[in-house]
Amino acid sequence: MFLDALRPSPDGDLPGPVLTEITALYASNHAFHALSGDFPDPYDIRPEQVAAELARELADPHTEVLLARGEGLLVGIAVTLAAHPDPADPDPWIGLLMVDASLPGRGHGRRLAELVENRLRAAGRTAVRLAVLDENTTGLAFWTALGYTAVDHRQDHRLRRPCTVLRKPLTSPAAAPDPASGPAPGTDPA
């Protein structure tokens, strides 16, 4: 698996085939989107909705959208924030980590999380945070298995949903615990 930064065209559009792939990945996660409320109908996620969501993310110069590819397929997406909106928060954030729900149990979520952590570590960052919706028990179990610990409970900035904020020091990769593999439910920066 490798990561590739999503780069819109100079006019801000996403290449059609890439948008189609990302839309299919988002649509495969209808259970998460039903929980998050990010889309009006989690069973009918459309390319224009995904394009608008990605444009909103990419409008922040501190945000990077990373596409995870393996075996020629888009298997996941990660959105990272180099700086949180709260200036007192020194850590980068994982704003979203989602894998194709049609590919369960292959370790894509764990591997994608490791690649994101390695990328942040290589940039000199010493810890990373994320927020999991309180109702997302699967997501909370996934992240805690990867060594993240709860440091706060608050509402996310955009939709005011209750979340658990998790943090993980970015030590050497060998020190990270070996979690159970499986798809990683999405997260949202609080």
C-alpha positions in Angstrom: 0.0 0.0 0.0 1.2 3.5 -0.7 -0.2 7.0 -0.2 -0.7 9.6 -2.8 -1.7 13.2 -2.0 -5.0 14.2 -3.8 -4.2 17.2 -6.1 -7.1 19.0 -7.7 -6.6 20.6 -11.1 -5.6 24.3 -11.2 -9.3 25.2 -11.5 -10.1 23.1 -8.3 -11.7 20.1 -10.0 -10.9 16.5 -9.3 -10.2 14.2 -12.2 -13.4 12.3 -13.0 -12.0 8.8 -12.6 -10.5 9.7 -9.2 -13.7 11.3 -8.0 -15.6 8.1 -9.1 -13.2 6.0 -7.1 -13.5 8.2 -4.0 -17.3 8.3 -4.2 -17.4 4.5 -4.4 -15.2 4.3 -1.3 -17.4 6.8 0.6 -20.6 5.0 -0.5 -19.2 1.6 0.7 -19.2 3.1 4.2 -22.9 3.9 4.5 -23.1 2.7 8.1 -20.5 5.2 9.2 -22.2 8.0 7.2 -25.6 7.1 8.8 -23.9 7.5 12.2 -22.0 10.7 11.3 -24.8 12.6 9.3 -22.2 13.9 6.9 -24.4 13.2 3.9 -28.2 13.6 3.6 -28.7 10.0 2.4 -25.9 7.6 3.5 -27.3 5.1 1.0 -27.1 7.5 -2.0 -23.8 9.3 -1.8 -23.2 11.2 -5.0 -20.0 12.5 -6.7 -21.0 16.1 -6.4 -21.4 15.7 -2.6 -18.0 14.0 -2.3 -16.4 16.7 -4.4 -18.0 19.4 -2.2 -16.8 17.7 0.9 -13.2 17.3 -0.4 -13.2 20.9 -1.7 -14.2 22.0 1.8 -11.3 20.0 3.3 -8.8 21.2 0.8 -9.7 24.8 1.3 -7.7 24.7 4.5 -4.0 25.1 3.7 -3.2 22.9 6.7 -5.2 19.9 5.4 -3.9 17.1 3.2 -6.1 14.4 1.6 -4.2 11.2 1.1 -5.4 8.3 -1.1 -4.2 4.8 -0.2 -3.7 2.5 -3.1 -2.9 -1.2 -3.0 -3.0 -3.8 -5.8 -4.1 -1.1 -8.2 -7.2 -0.1 -6.2 -8.1 2.8 -4.1 -8.5 1.0 -0.7 -8.6 4.0 1.7 -8.5 7.7 2.3 -7.0 9.8 5.1 -7.4 13.5 5.8 -4.8 15.0 8.0 -4.6 18.5 9.6 -1.2 19.8 10.3 -2.7 22.4 12.6 -6.0 22.1 14.6 -8.3 25.2 14.6 -7.5 25.6 18.3 -4.1 27.3 18.4 -3.4 25.8 21.8 -3.4 22.3 20.3 0.1 21.5 19.2 -0.5 18.2 17.5 -1.5 17.3 14.0 -4.8 15.5 13.6 -6.2 12.7 11.6 -9.5 14.2 10.5 -10.7 11.1 8.6 -9.4 7.6 8.0 -11.7 5.4 5.9 -11.1 2.2 4.1 -13.3 0.5 1.5 -15.9 -1.4 3.5 -16.1 -4.0 0.7 -12.6 -5.1 1.6 -12.9 -6.1 5.3 -10.4 -8.0 7.4 -7.4 -7.3 5.2 -5.5 -5.0 7.5 -6.0 -1.9 5.2 -7.2 0.3 8.1 -4.2 -0.6 10.3 -1.7 -0.2 7.5 -3.2 3.1 6.4 -3.0 4.4 10.0 0.6 3.3 10.2 1.5 5.1 6.9 -0.1 8.3 8.1 1.7 8.1 11.4 5.0 7.4 9.6 4.4 10.4 7.4 3.8 12.6 10.4 6.8 11.2 12.3 9.0 11.9 9.2 7.8 15.5 9.3 9.1 15.8 12.9 5.8 15.5 14.7 5.8 13.9 18.1 2.2 13.0 18.6 -1.1 12.8 16.7 -4.7 13.3 17.7 -8.1 12.4 16.4 -11.7 12.4 17.5 -14.1 9.5 17.3 -17.9 10.1 17.5 -19.1 8.8 20.9 -21.6 6.5 19.2 -18.8 4.9 17.0 -17.8 2.1 19.3 -16.2 0.2 16.5 -14.0 3.2 15.7 -13.1 3.7 19.3 -12.0 0.0 19.6 -9.9 0.3 16.4 -8.0 3.3 17.5 -7.4 2.2 21.1 -6.1 -1.1 19.7 -3.6 1.0 17.8 -2.3 2.6 21.0 -4.4 5.8 21.1 -5.7 6.9 24.5 -8.6 9.2 25.4 -7.5 12.6 26.5 -10.7 14.6 26.2 -14.5 14.6 25.5 -16.0 17.4 23.5 -18.1 18.3 20.5 -16.7 18.5 17.1 -16.3 21.9 15.6 -18.4 21.6 12.5 -21.6 19.6 13.5 -21.3 19.8 17.3 -21.4 16.0 17.7 -20.1 14.5 21.0 -16.7 12.9 20.5 -13.9 11.3 22.4 -10.5 12.9 21.6 -7.7 10.4 21.4 -3.9 11.0 21.3 -0.9 8.9 20.5 2.8 9.7 20.9 4.7 9.1 17.7 7.5 6.9 18.9 9.5 4.5 16.7 7.3 2.3 14.6 8.6 -0.8 16.3 7.1 0.4 19.6 3.6 0.5 18.2 1.2 -2.3 19.4 0.1 -4.8 16.8 -3.7 -4.3 16.6 -6.3 -6.6 15.2 -6.6 -5.9 11.5 -9.8 -4.7 9.8 -11.3 -1.6 8.2 -11.0 1.7 10.1 -14.2 3.6 10.7 -13.9 7.3 10.0 -13.0 10.0 12.5 -13.7 13.7 12.7 -11.6 16.4 14.2 -13.1 17.8 17.3 
